[in-house]
Amino acid sequence: MNPVNQTTNRFCGPAVLSIITGIDTGEAERLIQDVRHTSRSIKGAYLHELCTILQQRGYKTEYLNYLEKTVFRFLFEEKRDGTYLVTVSGHFVCFERENNDWKVCDNHTKTPLKASRSARLMQKIISVIRVELKK
């Protein structure tokens, strides 16, 4: 999991693309603009747009059914190491599990921190996408 490489865009969609791929948020914004066929600034993104961009960059995306569970329950139940793109109310967050240790990062934290310190633990999940680089 990369820290957010924040340049010209400060919103969560470009930030999670930066966290997962290592690109800067300005480049992530341009990629979202390309998917939308627009040059308007990006202040929000849709999950399908982020998944399209990740797939174009060589990542596999897998939808997991954690709908309406809390982030805490997801962290407790998910046993596979990996990177996860989680949607909570109006916000995208990245979680990463490595050797049973969870980290979280988004456009607010900017750098990965222990998930146990996250203020999002009791939020309800809208979607979870497991993201991994294709081999």
N, C-alpha and C positions, 0 to 999 in steps of 0.2 A: 504494500500500500504506500503510495507516494503522498507527500504533503501537497496541498493545493498550490499550484504554480499560478498565482493570481496576477493577471496583467490587466486587461481592459474590462473584464466582466467579473462581477462579484456575486452572481446568483448561483443557486445550488445545482442546476442542470449542468452548466459548464464546469462547475467545481468537481462534480463526481466523475465527469469524463477526464478531468485533469488527474484526479486521485487514482483512477484505474489505469489510465494509459500513460501518464507522465507528460502529456502535452499541456501547454499553458491555456488559461481560460479564454484568451482572445482567439486562439486557434479553435478551441471547442465551440465558441460562439459561431465562428465562421462555418464549422461543420453542421451545426444546427440550422444556420441560415441556408446552407446548400440543400439540406433535406427538405426545408420548407419552400425553397425557391424564392427567397426574399432577401433583402438587404437591411431590413428593419432590425433594430437592436433586440437582443434576446433577454427578456426578463422572466420568462418561465419556459419550461420544456415539458414535453409529454414523454412518458415512459417508452412508447413505441419509437420515438425519435432517437432516444438514447440507445436503445437496443439496436436499431438500424445502424447507427454510427459505430457501435462496438463491433457488430458483425462485419461491417465494412473494413474494420481495422484488424480483423483476424481473431475476434473473440467469440466464444460460444456462450449463448445466454440460455438459461434454463429457469422457467417459472416454477416457484415453489409455493405450495398452498399454506400460507400462514395468515390468511385473511381474518381480520378481527382479533387476532391474538396480540398480546403486548410484545414489545421489543424484548423485554425480559424473558418472556416465555420462548420466543424464537431463539434467543441466545442459549437458553437452557436445553432446548430440544434438538437444535441442529448440531450434529456430531461430526460433519465433514469439514476439514480444513478448506479454506478458500476465501474468495472475495464475494461479497454480497451487496447488491444495490437494493436498498430498502426505501420504500415510499411510506411516509407517515403523512398526516394531514398537511397537504400543500408543500411538502418538503422531501428532497432526496438526501439520503445519508448512506455512506459506505461503511460496512463492517467487514472485518477480516478476522478469520479464525486460523491460528497457527499453534499447533501443539496445545490445544485446549485453552489457549489464551486469546481473548477477543479484544480487538482494537476498533475504534470508531474515528471517522473523519468526515467533515463536511465543510461548507464554506464559512461556518462560524468558528470551528476549532482550528482550521487551517492545517494543523499537523495531527497525525494519529495520536490518540490517547487511549488509555485503558477504558474499555467499554463500561466497566463498573462505575466509572466517574461520570457517565453520560446522564444528562437531564432528560433523555428521551426514553428511558427504560419502561415507563408505564404508558407510553403512547401506543395507540392501536395501529396495527400494520394494515396498510392498504395493499401493498404488494412486496414480494421479495423475488429478486432475480439473482441466481448464482451465476457469476461471470468467471470464465476461465479462458486463457489463451489457447487457441487450437494448437494441437501438436503436429 
